[in-house]
Amino acid sequence: RPMKASRRFFQIAVIAIALGYAAWMEYGPSGGSGTEIATDNSAINAAIANRRSDTQVTGSGTVVKVLPDDNRGSRHQRFLVKLPSGNVILIAHNIDLAPRIPDLARGDSIAFYGEFEWNDKGGVVHWTHKDPGNRHPHGWLQHEGRKFW
């Protein structure tokens, strides 16, 4: 009997860990509370200043222009974000892998985590979604307290 009880405990522990991990993957470190995620723009500001690419960055800013979707290949919702530093970046959010941000408008606040690629226009942040192959860090966007990934 003790062997069966410890096996049962082990099974329950594995299930609890799996459910906890699944919840963390769905809601992330914010716990799905709907509060804004604190972001630090230092990594993206450094990437822009040093013209770095393939760099994971987090940040926040204000939407200054909503652009038409890019429908070539994987579809992307695109918009320009002005950072507090004054730099303007493009966000390219893959809407084949993540939900579209509904009703996104000029003047909205946005927080992001993704991969930065520098270009002569300032740069682009992409990979703002979960990687279905788990080979790349999961990115996200946060708008009006809701996380999109």
Buried (B, 14 or more C-beta within 10 A) or exposed (E): EEEEEEEEEEEEEEEEEEEEEEEEEEEBEBEEEEEBBEBEBEBBBEBBEEEBEEBBBBBBBBBEEBEEBBEEEEBBBBBBBBBEBEBBBBBBBBBEBBBEBEEBEEEBEBBBBBBBBBEEEBBBBBBBBBEEEEEBEBBBBBBEEEBBB
